[in-house]
Amino acid sequence: MFEKIKKLIVSARNKVNSMSPKIMAVIVGYFIAVVLLVLTYYAAWMLWLDKIFMSDLLALIREVIGPAMVAFVTFIATSLVDKDGDGVPDKFEKKVGDKNAE
């Protein structure tokens, strides 16, 4: 059981290390934003702020971790992939006359 978990962690770490720095910046930035929002919610809850503020903050957290925002972050991260290293993301490279270009 622990060996499977250890292999899973090692494979996840290897995948993260192989990512582009641009993609990592997007993912880490999104993660930090979510963590800060959740910590803000808990801090407000501990200080017993107005309940209206709490419901608004909870609605904001739900929007940020919702499927639409995760899809947006995934779209931005995949738009930054540059496999050929020419500085232009592959998704935005379109060759004239190429029928296979997206």
PEWOPE-V862001 format. One line per field, one symbol per residue. ss: DSSP state (2 for helix, 1 for strand, 0 for the rest). phi: phi as a letter, one per 20 degrees, with the letter a starting at -180 (. if undefined). psi: psi as a letter, one per 40 degrees, with the letter a starting at -180 (. if undefined). A space follows every 50 residues. Layout:
# PEWOPE-V862001
ss=???
phi=???
psi=???
This chain:
# PEWOPE-V862001
ss=02222222222222222000222222222222222222222222220000 22222222222222002222222222222000000000022200000000 00
phi=.ffffffffffffffffeffffffffffffffffffffffffffffelfg ffffffffffffffeffffffffffffffefcfemendggfeecefnefe ff
psi=dddddddddddddddddeiiddddddddddddddddddddddddddefih ddddddddddddddeiddddddddddddeehgdefeehiddehhhhehde i.
